[in-house]
Each structure stands twice: as structure tokens, then as C-alpha cells.
Amino acid sequence: MAEFRERRSPGVRGANSSGTLLVTGVSAGAPSDGSHLVTITGVINGPTIREHEVYTRVLMAVGTAPSMGQLMPVVYSTKNPDKWGIVATPPPDMPPPPNMPPPPAGPTELR
């Protein structure tokens, strides 16, 4: 008996696009272990969409939730903009260490 398989042509996956989220609402739950569940609502604007309303719930460290009116970089699916995510931004540069006294002159030995 012959075995027949359905041949599938490789489909083109949906492309992603970069956009900006304008935060229109933030609701933070009770803090627990230094973090809390934050609900963020807003509108995404990008090259293929305008004012698309979205929301998400994310676990964030206490004190790091966005504020209303804040603009955040996002990536969204061009086929379904309800599939989106906040782009991680690098932490701010650390300030230089305070002026430290120079190390002692000569060899240093631990005893």
C-alpha cells in the first residue's frame, strides 16, 4: 500500500514592524517580592497602523512601571497588531565612581 503525504509549500510568516506605544493607562497590583503585575493600555502607531488600541499585563519591578503619556518602543505583527511586545531598552549608563584615593605605593601583600 502506498503512503501519500500532503505536500505543503513553505508559507511566508507574518512580518514584524517597529512602532511606538503611547501609554494611556497604567494599573499596578500589590507588590510582592519586589515586583508586581502591571496592566498597561495604550495605542500603537507605526508604519502600517495608526492609533491601534492594545493592552497587556506584565510583571515589573516595583517603581519601574511606565507613566501615562509615556512613549515606549514596540514591535508588532503586521498581520495581527494585537500581537505585540515592548522593546527592552538598555539600562542607563552607570555614573562614574566617586574619586577614590590612589592605591598605596609599593607592593601589597595579604597575610
N, C-alpha and C positions, 0 to 999 in steps of 0.2 A: 504494500500500500504506500503510495506516495504521500509525502508530507508537504503541505502547502503553507507558506508563510506570507503574511501580508507585508508587502514592501512599503516602507514609509520613507518619503523623501525628507531630508533634514529640513526642519522648519526654521524659520527665522525667528529668533527670540525677540521679544519687545526691547526696544532701546530705552535707555535711561537718559534723562536730561537734568541739568542743574537748574535750580531756581532759588527763590527766596521765600521764606515763610515770614509773614507779618503776624506776630503773636497778638491775638485778640482776647485771649482769656487764659488764666492760669489758676489751677486749683491744686493745692498741695495737701496731702493727707498727713496724718500724725507721724512725727518722726519715730523711727525705730532703728536702733543700732547705727546711728549716724546717717541714715538715708530715709527717704520717703517716696511714696508713689505720687507722681505729679501728672495731672491731666493738662495737656496743652491744646488749645484750639487756635485756629488762625486761618489765613488764606495764603495759598501758594501762587506766586507769579513766576512765570518762566517763558521760554521762547515758544512753547506750544500751548500754554494755558494762561488764563487771566482770572484772578480772584476765585480760585477753586477752594472751597471750604473743606477743611480737614481737622482731624483731632487725633491725638494719640495719648497713651499712658506710658510713662517711662519711670524707671527707678533712678533717682538722682540723689546725690549727696545733699545733705541739709545746707541751705544757703546758696545753692547753685542753680535754682530754678530760674527760668527766664522771666522777664517782666513784660507787662502789656506794652505793646508798641515796639518791642524789640524786633529787629530783623535777624533771621538766622538762615545760614546757607543750608539747602536741602537738595536731595536727589530724588527724582520721582520717575515712575514708569510713564512713558509717553502713551502707552496703550491704556493704562489704568492709573490715573494720577492719585487714586486713593491708596496706592502702594507707594509709600514714600518714606524717607528717613532723614534725620538730622545729620548733617556732615560734622564729624568730630573736628574741633579746632584745636590746635596745639596750645598747651598752657602758656601763659605769658612768660617772658624771659625773667629769670631769677635776678634779683638785684645783686650787684657785686657785694662780696663780703665786706664787712667793716674793716677799717685799717687795722691790721694785726701787727704786733711788734715783730721785728725781724727775728729769725731763729738765732740761738746763741752761736757765737763764733767757736770754731774748733769742732773736733769730733764729739759726737754724742753717743753715750753708751748706756744701755739699760742693764741694771744689775739686779 
